């Protein structure tokens, strides 16, 4: 199980590096989408906690 996890991490790392090297603009778009998703999730949790307290 641990060996499979290591292989999966290496495959993902190689894919990320390949994407960055071959298409930096697309990789930047992926990063922006990721940060927007995290930001939206944090905003949603904040709104939920505010409503919960009130």
C-alpha positions in Angstrom: 0.0 0.0 0.0 2.8 2.4 0.9 4.7 1.5 -2.3 1.5 2.3 -4.4 1.2 5.7 -2.7 4.8 6.6 -3.4 4.3 5.6 -7.1 1.2 7.7 -7.3 3.0 10.8 -5.8 5.8 10.4 -8.3 3.4 10.1 -11.2 1.6 13.2 -10.1 4.9 15.1 -9.6 6.1 14.1 -13.1 2.7 15.2 -14.6 2.9 18.6 -12.8 6.5 19.2 -14.0 5.6 18.1 -17.5 2.6 20.5 -17.6 4.7 23.4 -16.3 7.5 22.8 -18.8 5.3 22.2 -21.9 2.6 24.8 -21.2 3.4 27.4 -18.5 0.3 29.5 -19.3 -2.0 26.6 -18.9 -0.3 25.6 -15.6 -0.7 29.2 -14.3 -4.4 28.9 -15.2 -4.7 25.7 -13.2 -3.0 27.3 -10.2 -5.3 30.3 -10.4 -8.4 28.0 -10.6 -7.1 26.1 -7.5 -6.5 29.3 -5.5 -10.0 30.6 -6.5 -11.5 27.3 -5.3 -9.7 27.4 -2.0 -10.7 31.0 -1.5 -14.3 30.3 -2.2 -14.3 27.4 0.2 -12.7 29.5 2.9 -15.3 32.2 2.3 -18.1 29.7 2.5 -16.8 28.3 5.8 -16.5 31.9 7.2 -20.1 32.6 6.2 -21.3 29.4 7.7 -19.5 30.1 11.0 -20.9 33.7 11.1 -24.4 32.4 10.6 -23.9 29.7 13.2 -22.8 32.2 15.8 -25.7 34.6 15.1 
